[in-house]
Amino acid sequence: MATKSCGFAPVILFVYNRLWHTQQTITALRQNIGAHESELIIFSDGPLDAASAFEVKAVRQFLRSIHGFKAIHIVEHKRNLGLATNIISGVTEVLSKYGRAIILEDDIITSKYFLTYMNKALDFYEKEKKVWHISGWNYPIDPTGLPDTFLWRAMNCWGWATWTDRWKYFEKDTAKLTSSFTDKAIYKFNIDGHENFWEQILLNINGKINSWAIFWYATIFMNNGLCLNPSLSYARNIGLDGSGVHCKDSGYCCNYQLNINGKPAFPAAIKENEMAVEVIKQYFVSQRKSLPQLIINKIARLVLKKNIF
């Protein structure tokens, strides 16, 4: 059920060493309706080595020139925490103070109505405890026939939001996951076998990657939570161009038009939208690659130290 407006949620931005991407993200965010009423809290990770120190310095110089927000707070880490630790600690810190937050990384371009959508959704579902997460991005599907927004089991992290009373349950416990997830649960977690999200859990267990978002999805899933998604994305990832240590080229990174609906309708029925899930399943099927390409991708994933998730 809808609740009265609670004002503008703070926006958390995580940055590292990509100046151009960070500039594009800030430019788009500053053009958002509501930007002037929003606090921007930036967590700048420290350099991993001498080579990245110059790039991190350049990003931080740019951050000090930002304007156009209600207030700007910059946290500069002296050492390199890594993406997962930086996000987990930063989100936890901000939520403990504000109770809600909108989260971005340094390669997310947003529609001018992104903050409008996020804040309206945070207000609408604040007291609906079954809704855990607000996604700003959706797979580049054809939204024809779908509602403005829908609820489903999976979360997307390319522009998202949540509340402290949901996030407090977040845990990155691989032992608990492997002991509690049955084959049936894994099948459902993998969108009924249409995408292999569980592989990310296994790669974390084996020390091949160190990620965070897959554990947030697992936390939501284990608690029977739901996530709100727009049928047409309010955000786009420009970082899957090989420029970052966490990114590889992906078919998800398309130059699609962003959503400019400033008055999205939200589902009142708190249940998964079966039609939307079927459309996304068909998208997964359409994206399946040939066996040689799958082998190449597998090898690439195994040598990654970190992951966009």
C-alpha positions in Angstrom: 0.0 0.0 0.0 1.2 3.5 -0.8 2.7 5.6 2.0 3.1 9.4 2.2 6.3 10.9 0.8 9.3 10.7 3.0 11.4 13.1 1.0 14.4 12.4 -1.2 16.6 9.4 -0.3 20.3 10.0 -0.3 22.2 8.8 -3.4 25.3 6.7 -2.8 27.9 6.6 -5.6 30.8 4.2 -5.6 33.8 5.2 -7.7 37.3 4.0 -8.4 39.7 5.0 -11.2 37.6 5.6 -14.3 37.4 9.4 -14.8 35.4 9.5 -18.0 32.8 7.0 -16.8 32.4 8.9 -13.5 31.9 12.1 -15.4 29.2 10.6 -17.5 27.5 9.2 -14.5 27.5 12.5 -12.6 26.4 14.5 -15.6 23.3 12.3 -16.1 22.6 12.2 -12.4 22.8 16.0 -12.1 20.2 16.3 -14.8 17.7 14.3 -12.8 14.6 15.9 -11.6 15.1 16.0 -7.8 18.9 16.1 -7.9 19.0 19.5 -6.2 17.0 18.0 -3.3 19.1 14.9 -3.0 22.3 14.4 -0.9 25.1 12.7 -2.8 27.4 10.5 -0.8 30.5 9.3 -2.7 32.8 6.5 -1.7 36.1 6.6 -3.5 38.1 3.4 -3.2 41.8 3.7 -2.7 44.4 2.7 -5.4 45.3 -0.9 -5.7 48.8 -0.1 -6.9 51.1 2.7 -8.1 49.7 2.4 -11.6 46.1 3.1 -10.5 47.1 5.9 -8.0 47.3 8.5 -10.7 43.9 7.6 -12.1 42.3 7.6 -8.6 43.8 11.0 -7.9 42.3 12.4 -11.2 38.8 11.0 -10.2 39.1 12.6 -6.8 40.0 16.0 -8.3 36.9 15.8 -10.4 34.7 14.8 -7.4 35.7 18.0 -5.6 34.3 20.1 -8.6 30.8 18.5 -8.5 27.8 20.7 -7.8 24.1 20.6 -8.4 23.0 18.5 -5.3 21.6 19.4 -1.9 24.8 18.3 -0.3 27.9 16.4 -1.3 29.9 14.1 1.0 33.0 12.4 -0.2 34.7 9.5 1.6 38.2 8.8 0.3 39.6 5.4 1.4 43.3 5.4 1.8 43.7 1.7 0.9 41.9 -0.4 -1.7 38.9 -2.2 -0.2 37.7 -3.8 -3.5 34.3 -3.3 -4.9 32.5 -5.8 -2.7 33.8 -4.5 0.6 33.4 -0.9 -0.4 29.8 -1.4 -1.4 28.8 -3.6 1.6 30.3 -1.2 4.1 29.2 2.0 2.4 25.6 0.9 1.9 25.4 -0.3 5.5 26.9 2.9 6.9 24.5 5.2 4.9 21.4 3.1 5.6 22.1 3.1 9.3 21.8 6.9 9.2 19.1 7.5 6.6 17.0 4.4 6.6 16.8 4.3 2.8 19.2 4.9 0.0 19.6 4.9 -3.8 22.8 3.2 -5.0 24.9 3.7 -8.1 28.3 2.8 -9.4 30.6 4.9 -11.5 29.4 3.5 -14.9 25.6 3.9 -14.7 23.8 6.5 -16.9 20.4 7.4 -15.6 17.2 8.8 -17.1 16.2 12.2 -15.8 13.3 10.5 -14.1 15.5 7.8 -12.4 15.4 9.6 -9.0 11.7 10.2 -9.4 11.0 6.6 -10.0 13.3 5.4 -7.2 11.9 7.8 -4.6 8.3 7.1 -5.5 8.9 3.3 -5.3 10.7 3.7 -1.9 7.7 5.6 -0.6 5.1 3.2 -2.1 6.6 0.0 -0.7 8.2 1.2 2.5 5.7 -0.6 4.7 5.3 -3.6 2.4 8.0 -5.8 3.9 7.8 -8.5 1.2 9.3 -6.0 -1.3 13.1 -5.8 -0.5 14.7 -4.1 -3.5 14.0 -1.5 -6.2 15.8 -2.1 -9.5 16.3 0.8 -12.0 17.5 -1.5 -14.8 15.9 -4.3 -16.7 17.1 -6.6 -19.4 16.7 -5.1 -22.9 13.4 -6.8 -23.6 10.4 -5.7 -25.6 8.1 -4.1 -22.9 5.1 -4.3 -25.2 2.1 -5.7 -23.2 3.9 -5.4 -19.8 2.9 -2.9 -17.1 5.1 0.0 -16.2 6.7 -2.0 -13.4 6.5 -5.5 -12.1 7.6 -7.6 -9.1 9.7 -10.8 -9.5 12.2 -12.8 -7.5 15.5 -11.5 -8.9 17.3 -8.3 -8.2 19.3 -6.1 -10.6 22.1 -3.9 -9.2 22.7 -1.3 -12.1 21.0 1.5 -10.2 19.0 0.2 -7.2 17.5 1.1 -3.8 16.5 -0.5 -0.5 15.7 0.2 3.1 17.7 -0.5 6.2 15.2 -2.9 7.7 15.7 -5.2 4.7 19.4 -4.7 4.1 20.1 -5.6 7.8 19.5 -9.3 6.8 22.2 -9.2 4.2 24.9 -11.8 4.7 27.7 -13.2 2.7 27.7 -16.7 4.1 28.7 -19.3 1.5 28.5 -22.2 3.9 24.9 -21.3 4.9 23.9 -21.0 1.3 25.3 -24.3 0.2 23.7 -26.1 3.1 20.3 -24.5 2.8 19.8 -24.4 -1.0 18.2 -27.6 -2.3 18.4 -28.5 -6.0 14.8 -27.3 -6.3 15.7 -24.0 -4.7 18.8 -23.6 -7.0 16.6 -24.3 -10.0 14.2 -21.5 -9.0 17.1 -19.2 -8.1 18.3 -19.7 -11.6 15.0 -18.4 -13.0 13.7 -22.0 -13.5 17.0 -23.0 -15.2 17.1 -20.2 -17.7 20.2 -18.4 -16.2 23.1 -19.7 -14.1 23.1 -17.3 -11.2 24.2 -20.0 -8.9 27.5 -20.2 -10.7 28.5 -16.9 -9.1 28.0 -18.5 -5.6 30.2 -21.4 -6.6 32.9 -19.0 -7.9 32.9 -17.1 -4.6 33.1 -20.4 -2.7 36.1 -21.4 -4.8 37.8 -18.1 -4.3 37.7 -17.3 -8.0 35.8 -14.0 -7.5 34.9 -11.8 -4.6 31.4 -10.3 -5.2 28.5 -8.9 -3.2 25.3 -8.6 -5.3 24.7 -12.3 -5.8 24.6 -12.6 -2.0 22.1 -9.8 -1.8 19.9 -11.7 -4.3 20.4 -14.9 -2.3 19.4 -13.1 0.9 16.2 -11.8 -0.7 15.5 -15.2 -2.2 16.0 -17.0 1.1 13.5 -14.6 2.8 10.9 -15.0 0.0 11.3 -11.4 -0.9 10.4 -9.7 -4.1 12.1 -7.0 -6.2 10.5 -4.2 -8.2 11.6 -3.8 -11.8 10.7 -1.3 -14.5 9.7 -2.9 -17.8 11.8 -0.3 -19.5 15.1 0.7 -17.9 15.7 4.0 -16.1 19.5 3.2 -16.1 22.1 1.9 -18.5 25.6 0.5 -17.9 28.4 2.0 -19.9 31.1 0.2 -18.1 30.9 -3.2 -19.9 33.5 -2.0 -22.4 36.5 -3.7 -20.9 37.7 -0.4 -19.3 37.3 -1.6 -15.7 38.8 -4.4 -13.6 35.3 -5.7 -12.9 33.8 -5.4 -16.3 33.7 -7.4 -19.5 31.8 -6.7 -22.7 28.2 -7.9 -22.5 25.1 -8.1 -24.6 23.3 -6.4 -21.7 25.1 -3.2 -22.5 22.9 -1.9 -25.3 22.4 1.7 -26.4 18.7 1.5 -25.7 16.4 4.5 -25.0 15.9 5.2 -21.3 12.6 5.4 -19.6 11.1 8.9 -19.3 7.9 8.0 -17.5 7.8 10.3 -14.5 4.6 8.8 -13.2 5.1 5.0 -13.2 2.3 2.8 -11.9 3.3 0.2 -9.3 1.6 -3.2 -8.8 -0.5 -3.3 -5.7 -0.7 -7.1 -5.8 2.4 -8.3 -4.0 3.2 -11.3 -6.2 5.5 -12.2 -9.0 4.4 -11.2 -12.4 4.4 -14.4 -14.4 4.1 -12.7 -17.8 7.2 -10.5 -17.2 9.2 -13.5 -15.9 8.3 -15.5 -19.1 9.5 -12.6 -21.3 12.8 -12.4 -19.4 13.2 -16.2 -19.7 12.8 -15.9 -23.5 15.4 -13.1 -23.5 17.8 -15.5 -21.7 17.2 -18.1 -24.3 17.9 -15.6 -27.1 21.2 -14.7 -25.6 22.6 -18.2 -25.3 25.9 -18.5 -27.1 27.6 -21.2 -29.1 29.6 -23.9 -27.3 33.0 -22.3 -28.3 31.9 -18.9 -27.0 30.7 -20.5 -23.8 34.1 -22.1 -23.3 35.9 -18.8 -23.9 33.6 -17.0 -21.4 34.1 -19.7 -18.8 37.9 -19.4 -19.0 37.6 -15.6 -18.8 35.4 -15.8 -15.7 37.8 -18.2 -13.9 40.7 -15.8 -14.2 38.8 -12.8 -12.9 39.7 -11.7 -9.4 36.6 -9.7 -9.1 33.2 -9.5 -10.7 30.6 -6.8 -11.5 28.3 -8.7 -9.1 
